[in-house]
Amino acid sequence: MATTLAALFGVLVGSFLLGSIPWGVIISRCFYHKDVREVGSGNIGTTNAMRAMGKVGGSAVFVLDFGKGVVSGLVALALARALVAWDPEGCTAFVALMLGDAQQAQAAATTAASNNYLVMLFTSAAFLGCILGHVFSPWLGFKGGKGIAVAAGCLMATFGPVGGFLEIAVFAVVVAATRYVSAGSIAAAAVCPLFALYYCWDNVPAWACCAMGAVVVVWAHRGNIGRLRAGCERRIGSSKGEKEGEDA
């Protein structure tokens, strides 16, 4: 059980460090000889990266940020499965502890129960860690982006491809309806805990990780929320002469 706890902590720390890589700053400095933080809204995410570096540079930032989430989730998934195969008794004891004595017999009845529980817990921890690393990057003075791309990538492992694409669909529908990227981002974050109720219905710690990650993303959009309420948030396709707010 101690091995499982250590591995879970390692997933959280490792995903934080991976999420903290500021690809927007790296690409803008290395290939465009500018700092994305000094252009437009100053945000290191995809929208401002496209403004600072064009579609190619902005797309590269999105792919790499999305990739941070995918890699974090897949590594966590593989580690959870490897732990169950290597130490089934320890994993079962850990799951029994998490579920409580009333469900201990059920948890211990099959290795598959431990496998499913740990996979969801580990990938949810990776989801939270990667978002925290991206939003509070230690390489940028614990500042960073807003976590949407990394969250979407990691959810491909946490919720699976169907759940991940449902989150992306929520984002796309809201953006198409409102022309606010920030509104789509906030909506996708808001429904994440609801989707997690389905995917993590018997796994409270995993659901808590998903909910906390969503809260961090919404918190990172607090400026956008204020501008949306005031009616001064920048829409997709708005003229360059308009005042620029922070990006999603």
C-alpha positions as CSV (number, residue, x, y, z in Angstrom):
1,M,0.0,0.0,0.0
2,A,2.9,2.4,0.7
3,T,4.1,1.8,-2.9
4,T,0.7,2.8,-4.2
5,L,0.6,6.0,-2.1
6,A,4.2,6.9,-3.3
7,A,3.2,6.2,-6.9
8,L,0.1,8.4,-6.6
9,F,2.2,11.2,-5.1
10,G,4.7,10.8,-8.0
11,V,1.9,11.1,-10.5
12,L,0.7,14.4,-8.9
13,V,4.2,15.8,-8.8
14,G,5.3,14.5,-12.2
15,S,2.2,15.8,-13.9
16,F,2.6,19.2,-12.2
17,L,6.2,19.5,-13.6
18,L,5.1,18.4,-17.1
19,G,2.2,20.8,-17.0
20,S,4.5,23.6,-15.9
21,I,6.4,23.6,-19.2
22,P,5.5,27.0,-20.8
23,W,5.4,26.1,-24.4
24,G,4.0,29.4,-25.4
25,V,7.0,31.3,-24.0
26,I,9.5,28.7,-25.4
27,I,8.2,28.7,-28.9
28,S,7.8,32.5,-29.1
29,R,11.3,33.1,-27.8
30,C,13.1,30.3,-29.7
31,F,11.4,30.6,-33.1
32,Y,9.8,34.1,-33.3
33,H,12.3,36.0,-31.1
34,K,9.6,37.6,-29.0
35,D,7.9,36.9,-25.7
36,V,4.2,36.0,-26.0
37,R,3.7,37.6,-22.6
38,E,4.6,41.0,-24.1
39,V,2.0,40.8,-27.0
40,G,-1.7,41.3,-26.9
41,S,-3.2,40.1,-23.6
42,G,0.1,38.7,-22.4
43,N,-1.5,35.2,-21.9
44,I,0.7,32.2,-22.9
45,G,-2.2,30.2,-24.2
46,T,-3.3,29.4,-27.8
47,T,-5.5,32.5,-28.5
48,N,-2.8,35.0,-27.7
49,A,-0.1,32.7,-29.2
50,M,-2.0,32.9,-32.5
51,R,-2.1,36.7,-32.2
52,A,1.6,36.9,-31.4
53,M,2.9,34.2,-33.8
54,G,0.2,33.5,-36.3
55,K,-1.7,30.3,-37.0
56,V,1.4,28.1,-37.2
57,G,2.9,29.2,-33.9
58,G,-0.4,29.3,-32.2
59,S,-1.3,25.8,-33.4
60,A,2.0,24.5,-32.2
61,V,1.4,25.9,-28.8
62,F,-2.1,24.2,-28.6
63,V,-0.7,20.8,-29.8
64,L,2.1,20.9,-27.2
65,D,-0.1,22.1,-24.4
66,F,-2.8,19.5,-25.3
67,G,0.0,16.9,-25.5
68,K,1.1,17.7,-21.9
69,G,-2.3,16.6,-20.8
70,V,-2.4,13.5,-23.0
71,V,1.1,12.3,-21.8
72,S,0.3,13.0,-18.2
73,G,-2.9,11.0,-18.4
74,L,-1.4,8.1,-20.3
75,V,1.6,7.8,-18.0
76,A,-0.8,7.8,-15.0
77,L,-3.0,5.1,-16.7
78,A,0.0,2.9,-17.5
79,L,1.5,3.2,-14.0
80,A,-1.8,2.3,-12.3
81,R,-2.2,-0.8,-14.4
82,A,1.4,-1.8,-13.8
83,L,1.0,-1.4,-10.1
84,V,-2.0,-3.7,-10.0
85,A,-0.1,-6.3,-12.0
86,W,3.0,-6.0,-9.8
87,D,1.5,-5.6,-6.3
88,P,-2.2,-6.7,-6.5
89,E,-2.5,-7.3,-2.7
90,G,-1.1,-3.8,-1.9
91,C,-3.4,-2.2,-4.4
92,T,-6.4,-4.0,-3.2
93,A,-5.6,-3.0,0.4
94,F,-5.3,0.6,-0.7
95,V,-8.6,0.5,-2.6
96,A,-10.3,-1.2,0.4
97,L,-8.9,1.6,2.7
98,M,-10.3,4.3,0.3
99,L,-13.8,2.6,0.0
100,G,-14.1,1.9,3.7
101,D,-14.8,-1.3,5.7
102,A,-18.4,-1.7,4.4
103,Q,-17.1,-2.2,0.8
104,Q,-13.8,-3.9,1.7
105,A,-15.0,-7.4,0.7
106,Q,-16.3,-6.2,-2.6
107,A,-13.0,-4.3,-3.4
108,A,-10.9,-7.3,-2.4
109,A,-13.0,-9.7,-4.5
110,T,-11.3,-9.0,-7.8
111,T,-8.1,-7.4,-9.1
112,A,-10.2,-5.7,-11.8
113,A,-11.9,-3.6,-9.1
114,S,-8.6,-2.3,-7.9
115,N,-7.5,-1.7,-11.5
116,N,-10.5,0.4,-12.4
117,Y,-10.4,2.3,-9.1
118,L,-6.7,3.1,-9.4
119,V,-6.8,4.0,-13.1
120,M,-9.5,6.6,-12.4
121,L,-7.7,7.9,-9.3
122,F,-4.3,8.1,-10.9
123,T,-5.6,9.8,-14.1
124,S,-7.7,12.2,-12.1
125,A,-4.6,13.1,-10.0
126,A,-2.7,13.7,-13.3
127,F,-5.5,15.9,-14.5
128,L,-5.3,18.1,-11.4
129,G,-1.5,18.1,-11.3
130,C,-1.2,19.1,-15.0
131,I,-3.6,21.9,-14.6
132,L,-1.9,23.2,-11.5
133,G,1.5,23.1,-13.2
134,H,0.2,25.0,-16.2
135,V,-1.7,27.7,-14.3
136,F,1.0,28.1,-11.6
137,S,4.2,27.4,-13.6
138,P,7.3,27.7,-11.3
139,W,9.3,28.7,-14.3
140,L,7.1,31.8,-14.7
141,G,7.0,32.9,-11.1
142,F,4.0,30.6,-10.4
143,K,2.0,32.3,-13.2
144,G,0.9,30.7,-16.4
145,G,-2.0,29.9,-18.7
146,K,-5.6,29.0,-18.0
147,G,-5.5,25.2,-18.3
148,I,-8.1,24.5,-21.0
149,A,-5.8,22.7,-23.5
150,V,-4.0,20.6,-20.9
151,A,-7.3,19.7,-19.2
152,A,-8.8,18.6,-22.5
153,G,-5.7,16.4,-23.3
154,C,-5.7,14.8,-19.9
155,L,-9.4,14.1,-19.9
156,M,-8.8,11.8,-22.9
157,A,-7.2,9.4,-20.5
158,T,-9.4,10.2,-17.4
159,F,-12.8,10.1,-19.1
160,G,-11.7,8.2,-22.2
161,P,-12.0,9.5,-25.8
162,V,-15.8,9.7,-25.6
163,G,-15.8,11.8,-22.4
164,G,-12.9,13.9,-23.6
165,F,-14.6,14.7,-26.9
166,L,-17.9,15.5,-25.1
167,E,-15.9,18.2,-23.1
168,I,-14.5,19.5,-26.4
169,A,-18.0,19.5,-27.9
170,V,-19.4,21.6,-25.0
171,F,-16.5,24.1,-25.6
172,A,-17.2,24.2,-29.3
173,V,-20.9,24.6,-29.1
174,V,-20.7,27.5,-26.6
175,V,-18.0,29.3,-28.6
176,A,-20.0,28.9,-31.8
177,A,-23.2,30.2,-30.1
178,T,-21.5,33.2,-28.3
179,R,-18.3,33.8,-30.2
180,Y,-16.6,34.0,-26.8
181,V,-13.7,31.6,-26.4
182,S,-13.7,32.3,-22.6
183,A,-17.4,31.4,-22.4
184,G,-16.7,28.0,-24.0
185,S,-13.7,27.4,-21.7
186,I,-15.7,28.2,-18.6
187,A,-18.7,26.1,-19.7
188,A,-16.4,23.1,-20.4
189,A,-14.8,23.5,-17.0
190,A,-18.3,23.8,-15.3
191,V,-19.6,20.6,-16.8
192,C,-16.4,18.6,-15.9
193,P,-17.6,17.8,-12.3
194,L,-20.9,16.7,-13.7
195,F,-19.3,14.3,-16.2
196,A,-17.0,13.1,-13.4
197,L,-20.1,12.0,-11.4
198,Y,-20.7,9.5,-14.1
199,Y,-17.1,8.3,-14.7
200,C,-16.2,8.5,-10.9
201,W,-19.5,7.5,-9.4
202,D,-17.8,5.1,-6.9
203,N,-14.5,7.0,-6.5
204,V,-14.9,10.1,-4.4
205,P,-11.1,11.0,-4.4
206,A,-11.0,10.9,-8.2
207,W,-14.1,13.0,-8.4
208,A,-12.6,15.5,-6.0
209,C,-9.5,15.8,-8.2
210,C,-11.7,16.5,-11.3
211,A,-13.8,19.0,-9.4
212,M,-10.7,20.8,-8.0
213,G,-9.1,20.9,-11.5
214,A,-12.3,22.5,-12.9
215,V,-12.4,25.0,-10.1
216,V,-8.8,26.1,-10.8
217,V,-9.7,26.5,-14.5
218,V,-12.7,28.7,-13.7
219,W,-10.6,30.7,-11.2
220,A,-8.0,31.3,-13.9
221,H,-10.8,32.8,-16.0
222,R,-12.0,35.2,-13.2
223,G,-11.0,38.2,-15.3
224,N,-12.9,36.9,-18.3
225,I,-15.9,36.4,-16.1
226,G,-15.8,40.0,-15.0
227,R,-15.6,41.2,-18.6
228,L,-18.4,38.9,-19.7
229,R,-20.6,40.3,-17.0
230,A,-19.7,43.9,-18.0
231,G,-20.2,43.1,-21.7
232,C,-16.7,44.1,-22.7
233,E,-15.1,40.7,-23.4
234,R,-13.6,40.4,-26.8
235,R,-15.5,38.2,-29.3
236,I,-14.0,36.0,-32.0
237,G,-13.7,38.2,-35.1
238,S,-13.8,41.5,-33.3
239,S,-11.9,44.3,-34.9
240,K,-8.2,44.8,-33.9
241,G,-9.0,48.3,-32.8
242,E,-11.1,47.1,-29.9
243,K,-9.6,46.9,-26.5
244,E,-8.0,43.6,-25.9
245,G,-8.9,41.6,-22.8
246,E,-7.2,38.5,-21.5
247,D,-7.7,35.4,-23.6
248,A,-9.2,32.1,-22.5
